[in-house]
Amino acid sequence: MKKLAIVLVLLLILLSLCSCVREYHFNYEELKENVQKIEIIDFNSDNYEEQTLMVVSESDQDKLLLDLSQLDYYYYLGDPELGAGHCIKLFYKNNEVEIISWRDTSKQGFIKCNREKFDEMIQKYLDN
């Protein structure tokens, strides 16, 4: 009986730890200081091809970085598909590049946000 109680307690602890959700937010100040160029791209994860849809103007870069920092991303478990569709491509001053989609990022890994909000944000700049 004692072993059963221990197993049940361990199982409850394990379940409670697995259900923890960690949020992630891009840091606007950090991005503003380190990003030198932004592109909106269409990315095909099947063959790793990308097509540049637009280079974001310098006057819109701060706005896009602020919008990106306000999206609620969450870490999740599992094997995500690579980002496909419209993505943001950030070029950093240290020559690093980051591709961000609604369901992952090349630097942060398995994070995702609300797809509709991400698509609305992208569309706002494509329509501009």
Stockholm file with secondary structure:
# STOCKHOLM 1.0

chainA/1-128         MKKLAIVLVLLLILLSLCSCVREYHFNYEELKENVQKIEIIDFNSDNYEEQTLMVVSESDQDKLLLDLSQLDYYYYLGDPELGAGHCIKLFYKNNEVEIISWRDTSKQGFIKCNREKFDEMIQKYLDN
#=GR chainA/1-128 SS CHHHHHHHHHHHHHHHHHTCCCEECCCHHHHHHHEEEEEEEEEETTTTEEEEEEECCHHHHHHHHHHHHHSCEEECCSCCCCCCEEEEEEEETTSCEEEECSSCBTTTBSEECCHHHHHHHHHHHHCC
#=GC SS_cons         CHHHHHHHHHHHHHHHHHTCCCEECCCHHHHHHHEEEEEEEEEETTTTEEEEEEECCHHHHHHHHHHHHHSCEEECCSCCCCCCEEEEEEEETTSCEEEECSSCBTTTBSEECCHHHHHHHHHHHHCC
//
